[in-house]
Amino acid sequence: MTKSAILDYVGRKAGMDYFSVRMHRELCKIGVSNTLYTNFEVPHDPGVRQVFSFDSAGVSKAKATLRYALGILRAFQGIRREGSQHFIFHYFKGGLREALVLELARWHGQRIHLLVHDVERLDQSTPQNWLKDLIDNFLRRRILGRGCHHAYTFSQAAADELLHHAPGLKDRLTVLRHGHFLDLPLPVPTQAQARQELQIKEGTMALLFFGQIKESKGLDILLEAMNLVHDPDIHLIIAGSARDVDPQDLIQSLVEPSVQNQIHLHNRYISDQERDALFKACDALVIPYRRIYNSGVLMMGLSYGKTVIASDLPANCEIIQNGVNGYLFEGGNPSDLAQNILGLKNASNRPTFEAIMNPLRAQHSWDLMAQQMKPFLGH
């Protein structure tokens, strides 16, 4: 039997846990033995092994680096013991840390499979980072050019950009469709219960911005749109931990005082239970991103049956059919976003539940993703 290993050092820190567990289980179902090495455990599943620490709050950079290195060593001890031939790795922007891990996998004689989430860094570079950017670009070309048995992206847009950087991958690249979240195992509260818990009044339209808060996610665009909407019956819930921006400062500096009481900020790590209540409470999910290669948050919103309003980036356009299973607005344009929000409030023919769900079931199943990978995971 073919043996493979998934290394996921992000795991629960950025919502990758569900993705990795589903991929692990689907590969096992189709006859590819798999072990997942990550920062959490799953009861009654010995194939999921915790090798990284999850709680890094208040930990110094040096200690966090040491923990990461020890986790990598524990993972490769298990990989060597299991005799895994294939190494499946979540690839983000190709920095030094990722390059060293992949060199270690190559040294162990494994075939490397890259799940490419980000082709390049999503946030704007600064003049102070020129040396780091230069090193990252060199390492990215090295990883993609010589160190990869097969690569997978989650949008055609990402594949096109990846081939621009590494044309040699043309025959070793597959576009997968990000799996859905239709079978999240948590009990689901009613919308009324969720709104009561979050103190959202009945009769208001609640918008949700969910996930890590950083410059590329375009929260400022959404806040400016809320000024233009200026409707006391439309509220915005912001939920997620901030990385390189202060959302409270953004609200204070961008949002008119009369609108600020319609903004509900939860600037922290969101637990599974809180996430469930947030998606049930909202009427629509807003994806105002400036740049993205694929979005698990978008897939999650659709899986909850929510209307999605997304910027018209190529990756989003591959998922959202404007007016059918969601709405698209001109990226970076708060005025167009505001018009879409008001249009949704007044719409008599919103996307139907079936229009949202049917494409998920047909095109975004985890079984389909595993079947697409299987031919490249042979002996």
C-alpha positions, -999 to 999 in steps of 0.1 A, spaced: 0 0 0 12 35 -8 21 54 23 20 92 26 23 119 53 8 153 56 27 180 75 5 209 87 22 232 111 -6 258 108 -35 236 119 -59 252 144 -40 285 143 -56 295 110 -84 271 105 -64 245 85 -74 217 109 -106 208 91 -90 208 57 -61 186 68 -82 161 86 -106 157 57 -78 152 32 -62 127 56 -94 107 59 -103 108 22 -69 96 12 -72 67 36 -106 58 22 -93 55 -14 -64 32 -3 -36 57 3 -23 51 38 -18 85 55 -6 101 87 -12 137 96 14 156 117 0 188 131 -7 209 162 -38 191 175 -51 156 182 -84 139 170 -100 114 195 -100 78 182 -79 86 151 -43 75 157 -34 87 122 -35 123 134 -5 131 156 3 162 175 39 172 171 36 210 172 25 232 201 -8 250 195 -6 276 223 20 302 212 5 333 229 32 352 248 60 329 236 92 346 224 102 343 188 133 322 198 112 298 218 86 295 191 113 287 165 127 260 189 92 245 193 88 245 156 121 228 150 114 201 176 80 195 160 96 190 126 121 165 141 93 146 158 73 145 125 102 131 105 109 105 132 74 93 126 76 96 88 108 75 88 93 49 112 61 46 90 81 44 58 61 71 40 71 75 4 51 107 -2 54 140 17 24 163 14 31 199 25 10 230 29 30 256 10 23 293 16 50 317 4 82 297 1 104 312 28 135 298 45 115 277 70 96 259 42 127 254 22 145 237 51 116 214 57 115 203 21 152 198 20 148 175 49 120 156 31 142 153 0 171 140 22 147 113 35 141 103 -1 104 113 -2 84 125 -32 73 160 -24 37 172 -30 30 209 -25 -5 221 -17 0 257 -29 -22 281 -10 -3 313 -18 20 317 -48 35 349 -35 30 369 -3 -4 385 -2 5 417 17 24 446 3 61 445 5 81 474 21 115 488 12 128 475 46 120 440 35 139 440 2 166 415 14 140 391 28 120 394 -4 150 387 -25 159 356 -5 122 344 -5 120 348 -43 152 327 -47 140 300 -24 106 300 -41 122 293 -75 144 267 -60 115 249 -42 92 250 -72 119 243 -98 137 213 -85 121 201 -53 86 191 -62 72 158 -75 37 174 -80 20 206 -71 -16 214 -65 -34 248 -65 -70 255 -55 -78 279 -84 -69 282 -121 -58 318 -113 -32 305 -88 -21 278 -113 -16 305 -140 5 326 -117 25 296 -105 34 286 -140 46 322 -146 72 317 -118 79 280 -125 70 270 -161 87 237 -156 58 226 -134 34 225 -164 32 187 -165 33 184 -127 5 207 -117 -31 199 -109 -59 223 -100 -80 210 -71 -113 225 -60 -112 234 -23 -134 210 -4 -167 222 12 -176 224 49 -210 208 47 -205 183 74 -190 203 102 -197 182 133 -209 208 157 -245 212 169 -260 243 151 -280 269 170 -309 286 153 -303 321 139 -325 336 167 -304 319 193 -271 329 177 -282 365 174 -293 366 210 -259 353 221 -241 379 200 -266 407 210 -277 414 174 -312 428 172 -339 410 153 -349 428 122 -314 440 113 -293 427 84 -261 413 98 -229 412 76 -199 390 87 -162 396 80 -145 365 93 -109 353 96 -75 366 100 -74 404 98 -46 418 77 -40 444 50 -47 421 21 -81 412 34 -95 447 27 -113 454 60 -108 491 54 -127 488 21 -157 473 39 -156 499 67 -157 527 41 -186 509 24 -205 509 58 -202 547 58 -218 549 24 -245 524 33 -253 545 64 -283 523 73 -290 518 110 -306 484 102 -274 470 87 -248 458 111 -212 444 106 -196 417 127 -158 415 125 -144 383 139 -108 371 138 -74 378 151 -54 408 137 -20 403 123 -6 435 109 -34 460 114 -53 473 144 -90 469 136 -101 491 164 -79 519 150 -94 513 116 -129 516 130 -121 548 149 -103 565 119 -125 553 90 -160 549 104 -183 579 111 -192 581 148 -229 576 140 -221 543 123 -196 529 148 -223 514 171 -233 492 141 -198 476 141 -193 446 164 -156 436 168 -143 403 181 -105 407 177 -93 373 189 -89 337 180 -124 324 173 -133 289 186 -153 264 166 -184 270 188 -181 308 183 -176 304 145 -208 283 143 -228 310 161 -213 338 139 -222 321 106 -257 313 118 -263 348 131 -253 366 99 -273 372 67 -243 375 44 -206 370 44 -184 397 29 -151 389 12 -135 423 4 -101 410 -3 -75 429 -23 -56 397 -32 -62 360 -28 -55 327 -45 -83 308 -29 -105 313 2 -115 287 27 -136 314 44 -156 318 12 -162 281 10 -172 280 46 -198 308 41 -213 290 11 -214 257 32 -235 275 58 -259 285 30 -250 321 33 -251 347 5 -215 358 -2 -205 393 -15 -170 390 -28 -145 412 -47 -142 403 -83 -107 387 -80 -101 359 -105 -101 332 -78 -134 344 -64 -150 346 -99 -142 308 -103 -166 301 -74 -192 329 -74 -216 334 -103 -228 369 -99 -265 369 -90 -267 331 -90 -249 318 -58 -236 352 -46 -226 387 -57 -194 402 -70 -183 438 -66 -154 457 -82 -124 450 -60 -111 480 -40 -143 500 -47 -162 508 -15 -190 525 -34 -197 494 -55 -196 472 -24 -221 496 -7 -244 493 -36 -242 455 -34 -250 455 3 -280 478 -2 -291 457 -31 -290 426 -10 -311 442 17 -338 452 -8 -335 421 -31 -366 400 -36 -348 373 -54 -317 365 -33 -297 334 -42 -316 303 -33 -303 277 -9 -302 251 -37 -283 275 -60 -256 279 -32 -255 242 -22 -257 223 -55 -223 234 -69 -207 226 -35 -219 190 -36 -211 185 -73 -177 203 -76 -162 206 -41 -164 172 -25 -133 160 -5 -136 126 -23 -132 143 -56 -101 161 -44 -85 128 -31 -93 111 -64 -76 138 -83 -44 134 -62 -44 96 -62 -27 90 -96 3 110 -84 6 91 -51 15 58 -66 47 38 -59 
